[in-house]
Amino acid sequence: MTQYNTERVFRLLTSAYESADLWRTCRDNEVLSPICQQVNRNASINDIADKVIDHCRCHMVFKELLRIVNAQRPRRYEQFKGYLMTSSDEAMLVPTAREQGGLRDLILELAEWKSIHNNSQRLVDVLGVPVDLLTSCRYRLEVALLDQAVDRWQESCVPKLVGVPDKWRLQYAYSPILDTLRKETSDIEDITRHLCRIDSIDTEFKMVYLRLRELRGTLWEVLTIADKQIAVLVETMQNIIKE
């Protein structure tokens, strides 16, 4: 009789989803929706994943859960696929080629998240300069500071931000926040156009200032998620190697 390895399913869920995404996935699926009555949408990813595991164990719906994960997070599911089910016969088998490939993919994804972390950190630092200069202009316009902000934005920020995250050429790492970052960096030309014609503290100034702060905030979020993903991947690989 084939059984599901709940510890490995737990690892799959916590590495494939952020807490809000997993909660919404449960809410939108008839089989999993009762879970949302047992756990708050603001709960941690570990708490939500625990409830999902308990629900699937009690109602024997692991197959439906994994079908959903495969549809929503196919890359991550493929990496874990060879580890999710256990049986008395499988316990004696050495890792298959697919399992070895899954570990290889995890290593490649780890490398990409480390690159995302480093790139995001550099962008946060670079973008902080014009944002700080504009902050100084919020209540009293300083033409010299405004000119410096425009220069630093055009010379230091724009060349590094254009095409992010697509120019990072990611194949394994993914999070919805990268889609948000892509949308915001696609507006670089529009931000530059508005920034260059600011000549007073008005609605346009506030709009550009808030957009730059929002972009920096998104980069901080990318950085934070990269930290979490790196920790999860390292732990996952260590556990796979031990097994």
Secondary structure by P-SEA (a helix, b strand, c coil): ccccaaaaaaaaaaaaccaaaaaaaaaaccccccccccccccccaaaaaaaaaaaaaaaccaaaaaaaaaaccaaaaaaaccccccccccccccccaaaaaaaaaaaaaaaaaaaaaaaaaaaaaaaaaaaaaaaaacccccaaaaaaaaaaaacccccccccccccccccccccaaaaaaaaaaaaaaaaaaaaaacccccaaaaaaaaaaaaaaaaaaaaaaaaaaaaaaaaaaaaaaaac
